[in-house]
C-alpha cells in the first residue's frame, strides 16, 4: 500500500501544482481519473488506526477525512475547481503525507 499512497500523493501534488503554477483549471477531470485510488486510500485508512494515535484522535481524523471526501465529491459535482483544489491540496494530501517518505521534510522546507 505504501507505493500506492506515494503514487497518489505525487499525482495530487502534480494536479495542485498545475492548478496553482500554470493556472490549469482541469483539476476536476484529472481528479476524476484517480477517484478509485482515493477511495482505496480512504477505505484503507478507515480500516484501522495505522497512525498509532489515541482512539479519540483517530475517530476525529476519520470523521475529518470523510468530510474532506464529501467536499471533493461536492466540488466535482458542482464543478467548483477552487473547493476541489482546497480539499485535495489542503485536506487529502495532509493525510497522505502521514504515510509518504520525505513528505515531512518537504513540509518543513516549505515553512522556511
Gaussian input, Z-matrix of N, CA and C with variables (Angstrom, degrees):
# hf/3-21g

backbone

0 1
 N
 C     1     B1
 C     2     B2     1     A1
 N     3     B3     2     A2     1     D1
 C     4     B4     3     A3     2     D2
 C     5     B5     4     A4     3     D3
 N     6     B6     5     A5     4     D4
 C     7     B7     6     A6     5     D5
 C     8     B8     7     A7     6     D6
 N     9     B9     8     A8     7     D7
 C    10    B10     9     A9     8     D8
 C    11    B11    10    A10     9     D9
 N    12    B12    11    A11    10    D10
 C    13    B13    12    A12    11    D11
 C    14    B14    13    A13    12    D12
 N    15    B15    14    A14    13    D13
 C    16    B16    15    A15    14    D14
 C    17    B17    16    A16    15    D15
 N    18    B18    17    A17    16    D16
 C    19    B19    18    A18    17    D17
 C    20    B20    19    A19    18    D18
 N    21    B21    20    A20    19    D19
 C    22    B22    21    A21    20    D20
 C    23    B23    22    A22    21    D21
 N    24    B24    23    A23    22    D22
 C    25    B25    24    A24    23    D23
 C    26    B26    25    A25    24    D24
 N    27    B27    26    A26    25    D25
 C    28    B28    27    A27    26    D26
 C    29    B29    28    A28    27    D27
 N    30    B30    29    A29    28    D28
 C    31    B31    30    A30    29    D29
 C    32    B32    31    A31    30    D30
 N    33    B33    32    A32    31    D31
 C    34    B34    33    A33    32    D32
 C    35    B35    34    A34    33    D33
 N    36    B36    35    A35    34    D34
 C    37    B37    36    A36    35    D35
 C    38    B38    37    A37    36    D36
 N    39    B39    38    A38    37    D37
 C    40    B40    39    A39    38    D38
 C    41    B41    40    A40    39    D39
 N    42    B42    41    A41    40    D40
 C    43    B43    42    A42    41    D41
 C    44    B44    43    A43    42    D42
 N    45    B45    44    A44    43    D43
 C    46    B46    45    A45    44    D44
 C    47    B47    46    A46    45    D45
 N    48    B48    47    A47    46    D46
 C    49    B49    48    A48    47    D47
 C    50    B50    49    A49    48    D48
 N    51    B51    50    A50    49    D49
 C    52    B52    51    A51    50    D50
 C    53    B53    52    A52    51    D51
 N    54    B54    53    A53    52    D52
 C    55    B55    54    A54    53    D53
 C    56    B56    55    A55    54    D54
 N    57    B57    56    A56    55    D55
 C    58    B58    57    A57    56    D56
 C    59    B59    58    A58    57    D57
 N    60    B60    59    A59    58    D58
 C    61    B61    60    A60    59    D59
 C    62    B62    61    A61    60    D60
 N    63    B63    62    A62    61    D61
 C    64    B64    63    A63    62    D62
 C    65    B65    64    A64    63    D63
 N    66    B66    65    A65    64    D64
 C    67    B67    66    A66    65    D65
 C    68    B68    67    A67    66    D66
 N    69    B69    68    A68    67    D67
 C    70    B70    69    A69    68    D68
 C    71    B71    70    A70    69    D69
 N    72    B72    71    A71    70    D70
 C    73    B73    72    A72    71    D71
 C    74    B74    73    A73    72    D72
 N    75    B75    74    A74    73    D73
 C    76    B76    75    A75    74    D74
 C    77    B77    76    A76    75    D75
 N    78    B78    77    A77    76    D76
 C    79    B79    78    A78    77    D77
 C    80    B80    79    A79    78    D78
 N    81    B81    80    A80    79    D79
 C    82    B82    81    A81    80    D80
 C    83    B83    82    A82    81    D81
 N    84    B84    83    A83    82    D82
 C    85    B85    84    A84    83    D83
 C    86    B86    85    A85    84    D84
 N    87    B87    86    A86    85    D85
 C    88    B88    87    A87    86    D86
 C    89    B89    88    A88    87    D87
 N    90    B90    89    A89    88    D88
 C    91    B91    90    A90    89    D89
 C    92    B92    91    A91    90    D90
 N    93    B93    92    A92    91    D91
 C    94    B94    93    A93    92    D92
 C    95    B95    94    A94    93    D93
 N    96    B96    95    A95    94    D94
 C    97    B97    96    A96    95    D95
 C    98    B98    97    A97    96    D96
 N    99    B99    98    A98    97    D97
 C   100   B100    99    A99    98    D98
 C   101   B101   100   A100    99    D99
 N   102   B102   101   A101   100   D100
 C   103   B103   102   A102   101   D101
 C   104   B104   103   A103   102   D102
 N   105   B105   104   A104   103   D103
 C   106   B106   105   A105   104   D104
 C   107   B107   106   A106   105   D105
 N   108   B108   107   A107   106   D106
 C   109   B109   108   A108   107   D107
 C   110   B110   109   A109   108   D108
 N   111   B111   110   A110   109   D109
 C   112   B112   111   A111   110   D110
 C   113   B113   112   A112   111   D111
 N   114   B114   113   A113   112   D112
 C   115   B115   114   A114   113   D113
 C   116   B116   115   A115   114   D114
 N   117   B117   116   A116   115   D115
 C   118   B118   117   A117   116   D116
 C   119   B119   118   A118   117   D117
 N   120   B120   119   A119   118   D118
 C   121   B121   120   A120   119   D119
 C   122   B122   121   A121   120   D120
 N   123   B123   122   A122   121   D121
 C   124   B124   123   A123   122   D122
 C   125   B125   124   A124   123   D123
 N   126   B126   125   A125   124   D124
 C   127   B127   126   A126   125   D125
 C   128   B128   127   A127   126   D126
 N   129   B129   128   A128   127   D127
 C   130   B130   129   A129   128   D128
 C   131   B131   130   A130   129   D129
 N   132   B132   131   A131   130   D130
 C   133   B133   132   A132   131   D131
 C   134   B134   133   A133   132   D132
 N   135   B135   134   A134   133   D133
 C   136   B136   135   A135   134   D134
 C   137   B137   136   A136   135   D135
 N   138   B138   137   A137   136   D136
 C   139   B139   138   A138   137   D137
 C   140   B140   139   A139   138   D138
 N   141   B141   140   A140   139   D139
 C   142   B142   141   A141   140   D140
 C   143   B143   142   A142   141   D141
 N   144   B144   143   A143   142   D142
 C   145   B145   144   A144   143   D143
 C   146   B146   145   A145   144   D144
 N   147   B147   146   A146   145   D145
 C   148   B148   147   A147   146   D146
 C   149   B149   148   A148   147   D147
 N   150   B150   149   A149   148   D148
 C   151   B151   150   A150   149   D149
 C   152   B152   151   A151   150   D150
 N   153   B153   152   A152   151   D151
 C   154   B154   153   A153   152   D152
 C   155   B155   154   A154   153   D153
 N   156   B156   155   A155   154   D154
 C   157   B157   156   A156   155   D155
 C   158   B158   157   A157   156   D156
 N   159   B159   158   A158   157   D157
 C   160   B160   159   A159   158   D158
 C   161   B161   160   A160   159   D159
 N   162   B162   161   A161   160   D160
 C   163   B163   162   A162   161   D161
 C   164   B164   163   A163   162   D162
 N   165   B165   164   A164   163   D163
 C   166   B166   165   A165   164   D164
 C   167   B167   166   A166   165   D165
 N   168   B168   167   A167   166   D166
 C   169   B169   168   A168   167   D167
 C   170   B170   169   A169   168   D168
 N   171   B171   170   A170   169   D169
 C   172   B172   171   A171   170   D170
 C   173   B173   172   A172   171   D171
 N   174   B174   173   A173   172   D172
 C   175   B175   174   A174   173   D173
 C   176   B176   175   A175   174   D174
 N   177   B177   176   A176   175   D175
 C   178   B178   177   A177   176   D176
 C   179   B179   178   A178   177   D177
 N   180   B180   179   A179   178   D178
 C   181   B181   180   A180   179   D179
 C   182   B182   181   A181   180   D180
 N   183   B183   182   A182   181   D181
 C   184   B184   183   A183   182   D182
 C   185   B185   184   A184   183   D183
 N   186   B186   185   A185   184   D184
 C   187   B187   186   A186   185   D185
 C   188   B188   187   A187   186   D186
 N   189   B189   188   A188   187   D187
 C   190   B190   189   A189   188   D188
 C   191   B191   190   A190   189   D189
 N   192   B192   191   A191   190   D190
 C   193   B193   192   A192   191   D191
 C   194   B194   193   A193   192   D192
 N   195   B195   194   A194   193   D193
 C   196   B196   195   A195   194   D194
 C   197   B197   196   A196   195   D195
 N   198   B198   197   A197   196   D196
 C   199   B199   198   A198   197   D197
 C   200   B200   199   A199   198   D198
 N   201   B201   200   A200   199   D199
 C   202   B202   201   A201   200   D200
 C   203   B203   202   A202   201   D201
 N   204   B204   203   A203   202   D202
 C   205   B205   204   A204   203   D203
 C   206   B206   205   A205   204   D204
 N   207   B207   206   A206   205   D205
 C   208   B208   207   A207   206   D206
 C   209   B209   208   A208   207   D207
 N   210   B210   209   A209   208   D208
 C   211   B211   210   A210   209   D209
 C   212   B212   211   A211   210   D210
 N   213   B213   212   A212   211   D211
 C   214   B214   213   A213   212   D212
 C   215   B215   214   A214   213   D213
 N   216   B216   215   A215   214   D214
 C   217   B217   216   A216   215   D215
 C   218   B218   217   A217   216   D216
 N   219   B219   218   A218   217   D217
 C   220   B220   219   A219   218   D218
 C   221   B221   220   A220   219   D219
 N   222   B222   221   A221   220   D220
 C   223   B223   222   A222   221   D221
 C   224   B224   223   A223   222   D222
 N   225   B225   224   A224   223   D223
 C   226   B226   225   A225   224   D224
 C   227   B227   226   A226   225   D225
 N   228   B228   227   A227   226   D226
 C   229   B229   228   A228   227   D227
 C   230   B230   229   A229   228   D228
 N   231   B231   230   A230   229   D229
 C   232   B232   231   A231   230   D230
 C   233   B233   232   A232   231   D231
 N   234   B234   233   A233   232   D232
 C   235   B235   234   A234   233   D233
 C   236   B236   235   A235   234   D234
 N   237   B237   236   A236   235   D235
 C   238   B238   237   A237   236   D236
 C   239   B239   238   A238   237   D237
 N   240   B240   239   A239   238   D238
 C   241   B241   240   A240   239   D239
 C   242   B242   241   A241   240   D240
 N   243   B243   242   A242   241   D241
 C   244   B244   243   A243   242   D242
 C   245   B245   244   A244   243   D243
 N   246   B246   245   A245   244   D244
 C   247   B247   246   A246   245   D245
 C   248   B248   247   A247   246   D246
 N   249   B249   248   A248   247   D247
 C   250   B250   249   A249   248   D248
 C   251   B251   250   A250   249   D249
 N   252   B252   251   A251   250   D250
 C   253   B253   252   A252   251   D251
 C   254   B254   253   A253   252   D252
 N   255   B255   254   A254   253   D253
 C   256   B256   255   A255   254   D254
 C   257   B257   256   A256   255   D255
 N   258   B258   257   A257   256   D256
 C   259   B259   258   A258   257   D257
 C   260   B260   259   A259   258   D258
 N   261   B261   260   A260   259   D259
 C   262   B262   261   A261   260   D260
 C   263   B263   262   A262   261   D261
 N   264   B264   263   A263   262   D262
 C   265   B265   264   A264   263   D263
 C   266   B266   265   A265   264   D264
 N   267   B267   266   A266   265   D265
 C   268   B268   267   A267   266   D266
 C   269   B269   268   A268   267   D267
 N   270   B270   269   A269   268   D268
 C   271   B271   270   A270   269   D269
 C   272   B272   271   A271   270   D270
 N   273   B273   272   A272   271   D271
 C   274   B274   273   A273   272   D272
 C   275   B275   274   A274   273   D273
 N   276   B276   275   A275   274   D274
 C   277   B277   276   A276   275   D275
 C   278   B278   277   A277   276   D276
 N   279   B279   278   A278   277   D277
 C   280   B280   279   A279   278   D278
 C   281   B281   280   A280   279   D279
 N   282   B282   281   A281   280   D280
 C   283   B283   282   A282   281   D281
 C   284   B284   283   A283   282   D282
 N   285   B285   284   A284   283   D283
 C   286   B286   285   A285   284   D284
 C   287   B287   286   A286   285   D285
 N   288   B288   287   A287   286   D286
 C   289   B289   288   A288   287   D287
 C   290   B290   289   A289   288   D288
 N   291   B291   290   A290   289   D289
 C   292   B292   291   A291   290   D290
 C   293   B293   292   A292   291   D291
 N   294   B294   293   A293   292   D292
 C   295   B295   294   A294   293   D293
 C   296   B296   295   A295   294   D294
 N   297   B297   296   A296   295   D295
 C   298   B298   297   A297   296   D296
 C   299   B299   298   A298   297   D297
 N   300   B300   299   A299   298   D298
 C   301   B301   300   A300   299   D299
 C   302   B302   301   A301   300   D300
 N   303   B303   302   A302   301   D301
 C   304   B304   303   A303   302   D302
 C   305   B305   304   A304   303   D303
 N   306   B306   305   A305   304   D304
 C   307   B307   306   A306   305   D305
 C   308   B308   307   A307   306   D306
 N   309   B309   308   A308   307   D307
 C   310   B310   309   A309   308   D308
 C   311   B311   310   A310   309   D309
 N   312   B312   311   A311   310   D310
 C   313   B313   312   A312   311   D311
 C   314   B314   313   A313   312   D312
 N   315   B315   314   A314   313   D313
 C   316   B316   315   A315   314   D314
 C   317   B317   316   A316   315   D315
 N   318   B318   317   A317   316   D316
 C   319   B319   318   A318   317   D317
 C   320   B320   319   A319   318   D318
 N   321   B321   320   A320   319   D319
 C   322   B322   321   A321   320   D320
 C   323   B323   322   A322   321   D321
 N   324   B324   323   A323   322   D322
 C   325   B325   324   A324   323   D323
 C   326   B326   325   A325   324   D324
 N   327   B327   326   A326   325   D325
 C   328   B328   327   A327   326   D326
 C   329   B329   328   A328   327   D327
 N   330   B330   329   A329   328   D328
 C   331   B331   330   A330   329   D329
 C   332   B332   331   A331   330   D330
 N   333   B333   332   A332   331   D331
 C   334   B334   333   A333   332   D332
 C   335   B335   334   A334   333   D333

   B1=1.4627
   B2=1.5272
   B3=1.3150
   B4=1.4646
   B5=1.5361
   B6=1.3320
   B7=1.4640
   B8=1.5233
   B9=1.3213
   B10=1.4599
   B11=1.5256
   B12=1.3169
   B13=1.4688
   B14=1.5252
   B15=1.3172
   B16=1.4680
   B17=1.5316
   B18=1.3206
   B19=1.4627
   B20=1.5278
   B21=1.3233
   B22=1.4627
   B23=1.5225
   B24=1.3172
   B25=1.4618
   B26=1.5293
   B27=1.3076
   B28=1.4633
   B29=1.5273
   B30=1.3221
   B31=1.4642
   B32=1.5249
   B33=1.3170
   B34=1.4664
   B35=1.5223
   B36=1.3091
   B37=1.4700
   B38=1.5210
   B39=1.3188
   B40=1.4630
   B41=1.5307
   B42=1.3164
   B43=1.4696
   B44=1.5252
   B45=1.3326
   B46=1.4638
   B47=1.5240
   B48=1.3211
   B49=1.4625
   B50=1.5283
   B51=1.3174
   B52=1.4646
   B53=1.5250
   B54=1.3164
   B55=1.4679
   B56=1.5279
   B57=1.3272
   B58=1.4619
   B59=1.5288
   B60=1.3028
   B61=1.4548
   B62=1.5254
   B63=1.3297
   B64=1.4665
   B65=1.5201
   B66=1.3419
   B67=1.4635
   B68=1.5331
   B69=1.3413
   B70=1.4614
   B71=1.5183
   B72=1.2850
   B73=1.4547
   B74=1.5213
   B75=1.3292
   B76=1.4601
   B77=1.5260
   B78=1.3448
   B79=1.4678
   B80=1.5282
   B81=1.3065
   B82=1.4669
   B83=1.5313
   B84=1.3053
   B85=1.4647
   B86=1.5251
   B87=1.3124
   B88=1.4618
   B89=1.5324
   B90=1.3082
   B91=1.4663
   B92=1.5280
   B93=1.3156
   B94=1.4702
   B95=1.5343
   B96=1.3191
   B97=1.4639
   B98=1.5310
   B99=1.3374
   B100=1.4707
   B101=1.5280
   B102=1.3144
   B103=1.4665
   B104=1.5314
   B105=1.3322
   B106=1.4776
   B107=1.5339
   B108=1.3230
   B109=1.4633
   B110=1.5289
   B111=1.3283
   B112=1.4651
   B113=1.5254
   B114=1.3116
   B115=1.4611
   B116=1.5264
   B117=1.3110
   B118=1.4617
   B119=1.5295
   B120=1.3446
   B121=1.4593
   B122=1.5185
   B123=1.3241
   B124=1.4659
   B125=1.5263
   B126=1.3120
   B127=1.4661
   B128=1.5248
   B129=1.3161
   B130=1.4683
   B131=1.5207
   B132=1.3295
   B133=1.4588
   B134=1.5245
   B135=1.3154
   B136=1.4617
   B137=1.5258
   B138=1.3007
   B139=1.4548
   B140=1.5278
   B141=1.3304
   B142=1.4659
   B143=1.5218
   B144=1.2981
   B145=1.4626
   B146=1.5299
   B147=1.3132
   B148=1.4612
   B149=1.5235
   B150=1.3246
   B151=1.4655
   B152=1.5259
   B153=1.3176
   B154=1.4576
   B155=1.5205
   B156=1.3183
   B157=1.4616
   B158=1.5261
   B159=1.3251
   B160=1.4607
   B161=1.5230
   B162=1.3254
   B163=1.4603
   B164=1.5270
   B165=1.3262
   B166=1.4616
   B167=1.5287
   B168=1.3244
   B169=1.4613
   B170=1.5223
   B171=1.3219
   B172=1.4657
   B173=1.5320
   B174=1.3287
   B175=1.4651
   B176=1.5274
   B177=1.3257
   B178=1.4654
   B179=1.5225
   B180=1.3259
   B181=1.4609
   B182=1.5279
   B183=1.3152
   B184=1.4645
   B185=1.5222
   B186=1.3251
   B187=1.4656
   B188=1.5218
   B189=1.3308
   B190=1.4566
   B191=1.5304
   B192=1.3303
   B193=1.4592
   B194=1.5316
   B195=1.3152
   B196=1.4655
   B197=1.5325
   B198=1.3183
   B199=1.4709
   B200=1.5247
   B201=1.3294
   B202=1.4636
   B203=1.5228
   B204=1.3147
   B205=1.4603
   B206=1.5260
   B207=1.3062
   B208=1.4707
   B209=1.5310
   B210=1.3359
   B211=1.4672
   B212=1.5259
   B213=1.3303
   B214=1.4639
   B215=1.5218
   B216=1.3134
   B217=1.4666
   B218=1.5263
   B219=1.3297
   B220=1.4710
   B221=1.5302
   B222=1.3361
   B223=1.4637
   B224=1.5253
   B225=1.3078
   B226=1.4593
   B227=1.5242
   B228=1.3217
   B229=1.4718
   B230=1.5214
   B231=1.3307
   B232=1.4633
   B233=1.5218
   B234=1.3266
   B235=1.4647
   B236=1.5316
   B237=1.3129
   B238=1.4645
   B239=1.5345
   B240=1.3335
   B241=1.4680
   B242=1.5233
   B243=1.3312
   B244=1.4678
   B245=1.5324
   B246=1.3179
   B247=1.4643
   B248=1.5235
   B249=1.3135
   B250=1.4592
   B251=1.5222
   B252=1.3160
   B253=1.4681
   B254=1.5248
   B255=1.3156
   B256=1.4659
   B257=1.5253
   B258=1.3144
   B259=1.4670
   B260=1.5261
   B261=1.3118
   B262=1.4691
   B263=1.5322
   B264=1.3235
   B265=1.4684
   B266=1.5236
   B267=1.3014
   B268=1.4556
   B269=1.5065
   B270=1.3152
   B271=1.4524
   B272=1.5127
   B273=1.3141
   B274=1.4562
   B275=1.5293
   B276=1.3144
   B277=1.4684
   B278=1.5248
   B279=1.3198
   B280=1.4644
   B281=1.5302
   B282=1.3077
   B283=1.4689
   B284=1.5264
   B285=1.3076
   B286=1.4612
   B287=1.5303
   B288=1.3293
   B289=1.4615
   B290=1.5271
   B291=1.2976
   B292=1.4631
   B293=1.5240
   B294=1.3335
   B295=1.4583
   B296=1.5319
   B297=1.3289
   B298=1.4557
   B299=1.5210
   B300=1.3098
   B301=1.4632
   B302=1.5232
   B303=1.3157
   B304=1.4526
   B305=1.5146
   B306=1.3217
   B307=1.4652
   B308=1.5162
   B309=1.3228
   B310=1.4593
   B311=1.5228
   B312=1.3352
   B313=1.4590
   B314=1.5188
   B315=1.3472
   B316=1.4525
   B317=1.5167
   B318=1.3170
   B319=1.4645
   B320=1.5326
   B321=1.3132
   B322=1.4656
   B323=1.5256
   B324=1.3372
   B325=1.4632
   B326=1.5292
   B327=1.3374
   B328=1.4558
   B329=1.5209
   B330=1.3064
   B331=1.4647
   B332=1.5204
   B333=1.3219
   B334=1.4735
   B335=1.4993
   A1=110.68
   A2=115.66
   A3=120.38
   A4=111.58
   A5=116.66
   A6=120.48
   A7=111.23
   A8=116.79
   A9=120.90
   A10=110.76
   A11=115.87
   A12=120.17
   A13=109.69
   A14=117.02
   A15=121.74
   A16=110.03
   A17=116.68
   A18=121.10
   A19=110.92
   A20=116.70
   A21=120.83
   A22=110.67
   A23=116.35
   A24=120.89
   A25=110.56
   A26=116.52
   A27=121.11
   A28=111.33
   A29=117.06
   A30=120.51
   A31=110.79
   A32=117.01
   A33=120.18
   A34=110.20
   A35=116.69
   A36=120.15
   A37=110.35
   A38=116.85
   A39=120.87
   A40=111.02
   A41=116.50
   A42=120.24
   A43=109.85
   A44=116.64
   A45=121.11
   A46=111.28
   A47=117.14
   A48=120.85
   A49=110.95
   A50=116.51
   A51=119.73
   A52=110.48
   A53=116.28
   A54=120.98
   A55=110.39
   A56=116.78
   A57=120.68
   A58=113.35
   A59=116.68
   A60=120.56
   A61=112.21
   A62=116.20
   A63=120.47
   A64=113.57
   A65=115.84
   A66=121.84
   A67=112.46
   A68=116.54
   A69=120.49
   A70=108.59
   A71=115.99
   A72=121.47
   A73=111.49
   A74=115.97
   A75=120.81
   A76=111.65
   A77=116.46
   A78=119.09
   A79=112.85
   A80=118.39
   A81=119.85
   A82=109.76
   A83=116.30
   A84=120.31
   A85=110.52
   A86=116.76
   A87=120.67
   A88=110.81
   A89=116.96
   A90=120.64
   A91=110.87
   A92=116.73
   A93=119.48
   A94=111.24
   A95=117.11
   A96=120.98
   A97=112.61
   A98=117.19
   A99=119.60
   A100=112.86
   A101=117.22
   A102=120.68
   A103=112.03
   A104=120.12
   A105=118.37
   A106=112.58
   A107=117.32
   A108=120.73
   A109=111.12
   A110=115.79
   A111=120.06
   A112=109.41
   A113=115.93
   A114=120.87
   A115=110.71
   A116=117.31
   A117=120.98
   A118=110.73
   A119=116.52
   A120=119.56
   A121=111.40
   A122=117.53
   A123=121.38
   A124=110.38
   A125=117.27
   A126=120.45
   A127=111.18
   A128=117.19
   A129=122.19
   A130=110.03
   A131=116.97
   A132=121.70
   A133=111.01
   A134=117.02
   A135=121.61
   A136=112.66
   A137=117.10
   A138=122.57
   A139=113.04
   A140=116.60
   A141=120.47
   A142=110.39
   A143=115.26
   A144=122.77
   A145=109.71
   A146=115.94
   A147=121.46
   A148=112.22
   A149=115.98
   A150=120.29
   A151=111.67
   A152=116.87
   A153=120.75
   A154=113.20
   A155=116.88
   A156=121.04
   A157=109.49
   A158=115.38
   A159=119.75
   A160=110.39
   A161=114.76
   A162=122.25
   A163=112.16
   A164=116.75
   A165=120.99
   A166=111.08
   A167=115.86
   A168=120.38
   A169=110.47
   A170=116.10
   A171=120.27
   A172=110.25
   A173=117.68
   A174=120.71
   A175=110.76
   A176=116.47
   A177=120.75
   A178=111.55
   A179=115.59
   A180=120.02
   A181=110.50
   A182=116.93
   A183=121.09
   A184=110.86
   A185=116.80
   A186=120.34
   A187=110.82
   A188=116.56
   A189=121.39
   A190=110.93
   A191=116.84
   A192=120.51
   A193=110.91
   A194=117.10
   A195=120.12
   A196=111.35
   A197=117.36
   A198=121.15
   A199=110.17
   A200=116.22
   A201=120.70
   A202=110.01
   A203=116.86
   A204=121.25
   A205=110.76
   A206=116.47
   A207=121.39
   A208=110.38
   A209=117.04
   A210=121.07
   A211=111.70
   A212=116.35
   A213=120.41
   A214=109.89
   A215=116.52
   A216=120.54
   A217=111.78
   A218=116.28
   A219=120.51
   A220=110.05
   A221=116.33
   A222=121.05
   A223=111.08
   A224=116.23
   A225=119.54
   A226=111.15
   A227=116.72
   A228=120.52
   A229=111.47
   A230=116.51
   A231=121.51
   A232=113.43
   A233=115.78
   A234=122.64
   A235=111.83
   A236=114.75
   A237=122.61
   A238=108.25
   A239=115.68
   A240=120.09
   A241=112.31
   A242=117.30
   A243=120.76
   A244=110.32
   A245=117.19
   A246=120.82
   A247=110.27
   A248=117.07
   A249=119.68
   A250=110.49
   A251=116.71
   A252=119.66
   A253=111.03
   A254=116.40
   A255=120.26
   A256=111.93
   A257=116.81
   A258=121.10
   A259=111.84
   A260=115.56
   A261=119.57
   A262=110.62
   A263=116.61
   A264=120.84
   A265=111.95
   A266=116.99
   A267=119.76
   A268=114.63
   A269=116.48
   A270=120.58
   A271=112.92
   A272=115.48
   A273=120.42
   A274=112.47
   A275=116.98
   A276=119.24
   A277=112.20
   A278=117.01
   A279=120.56
   A280=110.64
   A281=116.41
   A282=120.41
   A283=110.88
   A284=116.42
   A285=119.90
   A286=110.83
   A287=116.49
   A288=121.15
   A289=112.43
   A290=116.91
   A291=120.03
   A292=111.63
   A293=116.51
   A294=121.18
   A295=113.50
   A296=116.70
   A297=120.91
   A298=110.15
   A299=115.30
   A300=120.09
   A301=109.30
   A302=115.56
   A303=120.78
   A304=114.50
   A305=118.14
   A306=120.57
   A307=111.40
   A308=117.76
   A309=120.32
   A310=110.95
   A311=117.14
   A312=119.70
   A313=110.57
   A314=116.83
   A315=121.71
   A316=110.49
   A317=115.05
   A318=120.88
   A319=110.35
   A320=117.57
   A321=119.63
   A322=110.39
   A323=118.21
   A324=121.39
   A325=111.03
   A326=117.02
   A327=121.61
   A328=111.35
   A329=117.36
   A330=121.60
   A331=113.04
   A332=117.96
   A333=121.28
   A334=112.30
   D1=-27.54
   D2=-177.92
   D3=-57.49
   D4=-43.36
   D5=-179.91
   D6=-66.39
   D7=-38.48
   D8=179.15
   D9=-64.77
   D10=-41.00
   D11=179.28
   D12=-65.49
   D13=-43.20
   D14=178.54
   D15=-59.05
   D16=-45.76
   D17=-179.52
   D18=-64.13
   D19=-44.42
   D20=179.14
   D21=-62.43
   D22=-42.71
   D23=177.81
   D24=-58.05
   D25=-46.58
   D26=-179.16
   D27=-65.05
   D28=-38.35
   D29=178.32
   D30=-64.35
   D31=-44.42
   D32=-179.65
   D33=-68.13
   D34=-38.97
   D35=178.12
   D36=-61.60
   D37=-39.51
   D38=178.47
   D39=-66.55
   D40=-44.58
   D41=177.88
   D42=-58.66
   D43=-45.08
   D44=-179.64
   D45=-64.65
   D46=-40.94
   D47=-179.98
   D48=-65.10
   D49=-44.19
   D50=179.65
   D51=-64.00
   D52=-34.75
   D53=178.38
   D54=-66.34
   D55=-46.43
   D56=-175.70
   D57=-80.38
   D58=-48.84
   D59=-172.46
   D60=-78.13
   D61=-48.20
   D62=-175.07
   D63=-98.54
   D64=1.36
   D65=178.91
   D66=57.55
   D67=29.06
   D68=176.40
   D69=-78.45
   D70=123.01
   D71=-176.24
   D72=-102.73
   D73=35.60
   D74=179.61
   D75=-101.85
   D76=23.06
   D77=-175.39
   D78=-65.81
   D79=-24.43
   D80=177.66
   D81=-68.26
   D82=-46.34
   D83=179.59
   D84=-65.03
   D85=-43.59
   D86=-178.34
   D87=-67.64
   D88=-38.18
   D89=179.12
   D90=-68.38
   D91=-38.47
   D92=-178.62
   D93=-58.99
   D94=-27.50
   D95=-179.94
   D96=-73.85
   D97=-20.58
   D98=-177.87
   D99=-111.48
   D100=12.35
   D101=178.48
   D102=-56.34
   D103=-41.99
   D104=178.25
   D105=-59.59
   D106=-38.14
   D107=178.97
   D108=-68.99
   D109=-38.66
   D110=177.47
   D111=-63.53
   D112=-46.06
   D113=179.20
   D114=-59.93
   D115=-43.54
   D116=180.00
   D117=-61.43
   D118=-42.53
   D119=178.63
   D120=-64.02
   D121=-45.90
   D122=-178.61
   D123=-60.26
   D124=-46.66
   D125=179.04
   D126=-62.60
   D127=-40.70
   D128=178.04
   D129=-62.12
   D130=-44.68
   D131=-179.45
   D132=-64.02
   D133=-42.61
   D134=-177.10
   D135=-73.10
   D136=-19.26
   D137=-176.39
   D138=-61.44
   D139=-41.48
   D140=178.76
   D141=-161.24
   D142=164.48
   D143=-178.40
   D144=-77.42
   D145=88.96
   D146=-177.68
   D147=-86.12
   D148=-7.20
   D149=-179.06
   D150=-88.73
   D151=-17.29
   D152=-179.48
   D153=70.96
   D154=28.96
   D155=178.82
   D156=-97.78
   D157=169.82
   D158=179.02
   D159=-60.32
   D160=150.85
   D161=-175.22
   D162=-54.02
   D163=-44.51
   D164=-177.80
   D165=-63.75
   D166=-41.31
   D167=178.77
   D168=-65.94
   D169=-43.29
   D170=179.41
   D171=-61.58
   D172=-42.51
   D173=178.62
   D174=-61.81
   D175=-40.07
   D176=176.55
   D177=-64.25
   D178=-40.25
   D179=178.00
   D180=-63.99
   D181=-41.37
   D182=178.21
   D183=-62.66
   D184=-45.40
   D185=178.47
   D186=-60.47
   D187=-43.51
   D188=179.92
   D189=-63.87
   D190=-41.95
   D191=179.06
   D192=-62.23
   D193=-39.09
   D194=178.11
   D195=-67.18
   D196=-34.99
   D197=175.55
   D198=-65.44
   D199=-41.84
   D200=177.56
   D201=-61.53
   D202=-44.55
   D203=178.71
   D204=-61.72
   D205=-42.32
   D206=177.52
   D207=-61.35
   D208=-41.88
   D209=177.79
   D210=-63.58
   D211=-39.64
   D212=178.30
   D213=-61.38
   D214=-47.57
   D215=-179.50
   D216=-65.26
   D217=-41.38
   D218=178.04
   D219=-61.69
   D220=-44.35
   D221=-179.53
   D222=-62.32
   D223=-40.82
   D224=-179.75
   D225=-68.16
   D226=-42.37
   D227=179.40
   D228=-63.40
   D229=-36.19
   D230=-176.57
   D231=-99.13
   D232=6.50
   D233=178.78
   D234=53.47
   D235=43.37
   D236=179.90
   D237=-97.17
   D238=93.87
   D239=-174.67
   D240=-68.34
   D241=-29.20
   D242=-179.73
   D243=-71.01
   D244=-48.96
   D245=178.12
   D246=-61.79
   D247=-39.57
   D248=179.11
   D249=-62.62
   D250=-45.52
   D251=178.48
   D252=-59.97
   D253=-47.62
   D254=-179.27
   D255=-61.59
   D256=-41.63
   D257=-178.97
   D258=-67.61
   D259=-37.95
   D260=-178.67
   D261=-78.12
   D262=-54.31
   D263=-173.42
   D264=-74.88
   D265=-38.95
   D266=-177.39
   D267=-96.93
   D268=-8.64
   D269=-177.78
   D270=-116.46
   D271=-74.21
   D272=-174.79
   D273=-61.42
   D274=-40.07
   D275=-179.34
   D276=-61.35
   D277=-31.95
   D278=178.31
   D279=-61.62
   D280=-37.98
   D281=178.12
   D282=-72.58
   D283=-42.34
   D284=179.16
   D285=-61.64
   D286=-36.94
   D287=-178.51
   D288=-60.66
   D289=-23.89
   D290=178.18
   D291=-63.44
   D292=-22.44
   D293=-173.66
   D294=-121.00
   D295=5.71
   D296=-177.38
   D297=-103.81
   D298=125.48
   D299=177.53
   D300=-67.12
   D301=134.79
   D302=178.10
   D303=86.35
   D304=-13.66
   D305=-177.78
   D306=-67.34
   D307=-35.63
   D308=179.77
   D309=-67.68
   D310=-36.75
   D311=176.94
   D312=-66.48
   D313=-40.78
   D314=176.65
   D315=-58.61
   D316=-45.59
   D317=-177.63
   D318=-62.53
   D319=-42.00
   D320=-179.28
   D321=-69.81
   D322=-31.83
   D323=176.38
   D324=-65.52
   D325=-35.99
   D326=179.77
   D327=-65.33
   D328=-26.14
   D329=-177.04
   D330=-84.23
   D331=-2.43
   D332=-179.33
   D333=-72.50

